[in-house]
Amino acid sequence: MPLVSLEEVVEKFVDLLPTIQSHAYIAKQKRKKPADGLSQDESASIMLYTMGWEPLDECLYFVLNDILRSADRQKLKPWFLYLRLFLSGLLRLPLIRDTVQRGIKMGETII
């Protein structure tokens, strides 16, 4: 089964995330020629996940993580194509040994 475009994937989430299409467009524009060997859609799907926007409860990172933590696995079905694109990109990235932090609250003096 081939990967679908990011535009096609995010269409399903407009009701849940009203501004996702514009954020997906921005991510694709910024990832026109990824230097990491990923397709533009794979790279943009990773960027879209890391982007934050207001309100936070309509931000992909927060909504998807909430669904991933849910005991109701049926909630994941609509996310299959996005997760497939996202994970395909992550698995194609070169392996590195480093600490990556996302979504943590730290004072500026620690960073």
Contacts in CASP RR format, 6 or more apart in sequence:
PFRMAT RR
TARGET T0000
AUTHOR 0000-0000-0000
METHOD contacts of the structure
MODEL  1
MPLVSLEEVVEKFVDLLPTIQSHAYIAKQKRKKPADGLSQDESASIMLYT
MGWEPLDECLYFVLNDILRSADRQKLKPWFLYLRLFLSGLLRLPLIRDTV
QRGIKMGETII
3 39 0 8 1.000
3 41 0 8 1.000
3 42 0 8 1.000
3 84 0 8 1.000
3 85 0 8 1.000
3 88 0 8 1.000
4 41 0 8 1.000
4 81 0 8 1.000
4 85 0 8 1.000
5 41 0 8 1.000
6 24 0 8 1.000
6 27 0 8 1.000
6 28 0 8 1.000
6 41 0 8 1.000
6 44 0 8 1.000
6 45 0 8 1.000
6 48 0 8 1.000
6 85 0 8 1.000
7 21 0 8 1.000
7 24 0 8 1.000
7 25 0 8 1.000
7 28 0 8 1.000
8 81 0 8 1.000
9 45 0 8 1.000
9 81 0 8 1.000
9 82 0 8 1.000
9 85 0 8 1.000
10 17 0 8 1.000
10 20 0 8 1.000
10 21 0 8 1.000
10 24 0 8 1.000
10 48 0 8 1.000
10 82 0 8 1.000
11 21 0 8 1.000
12 78 0 8 1.000
12 81 0 8 1.000
13 20 0 8 1.000
13 60 0 8 1.000
13 78 0 8 1.000
13 82 0 8 1.000
14 20 0 8 1.000
14 21 0 8 1.000
16 58 0 8 1.000
16 63 0 8 1.000
17 58 0 8 1.000
17 59 0 8 1.000
17 60 0 8 1.000
17 63 0 8 1.000
18 58 0 8 1.000
19 53 0 8 1.000
19 58 0 8 1.000
20 48 0 8 1.000
20 60 0 8 1.000
23 48 0 8 1.000
23 51 0 8 1.000
23 53 0 8 1.000
23 60 0 8 1.000
24 44 0 8 1.000
24 48 0 8 1.000
26 51 0 8 1.000
27 44 0 8 1.000
27 45 0 8 1.000
27 47 0 8 1.000
27 48 0 8 1.000
27 51 0 8 1.000
28 40 0 8 1.000
28 41 0 8 1.000
28 44 0 8 1.000
30 44 0 8 1.000
30 47 0 8 1.000
31 40 0 8 1.000
31 43 0 8 1.000
31 44 0 8 1.000
31 47 0 8 1.000
32 40 0 8 1.000
33 40 0 8 1.000
34 40 0 8 1.000
34 42 0 8 1.000
34 43 0 8 1.000
36 43 0 8 1.000
36 92 0 8 1.000
36 93 0 8 1.000
36 94 0 8 1.000
37 92 0 8 1.000
38 46 0 8 1.000
38 89 0 8 1.000
38 92 0 8 1.000
38 93 0 8 1.000
39 89 0 8 1.000
41 85 0 8 1.000
42 85 0 8 1.000
42 86 0 8 1.000
42 88 0 8 1.000
42 89 0 8 1.000
42 92 0 8 1.000
43 89 0 8 1.000
45 82 0 8 1.000
45 85 0 8 1.000
45 86 0 8 1.000
45 89 0 8 1.000
46 86 0 8 1.000
46 89 0 8 1.000
46 90 0 8 1.000
48 60 0 8 1.000
49 60 0 8 1.000
49 61 0 8 1.000
49 64 0 8 1.000
49 86 0 8 1.000
50 61 0 8 1.000
50 102 0 8 1.000
51 59 0 8 1.000
51 60 0 8 1.000
51 61 0 8 1.000
52 59 0 8 1.000
52 60 0 8 1.000
52 61 0 8 1.000
53 59 0 8 1.000
56 62 0 8 1.000
57 63 0 8 1.000
61 102 0 8 1.000
61 103 0 8 1.000
64 79 0 8 1.000
64 82 0 8 1.000
67 75 0 8 1.000
67 76 0 8 1.000
67 79 0 8 1.000
68 76 0 8 1.000
70 76 0 8 1.000
76 83 0 8 1.000
END
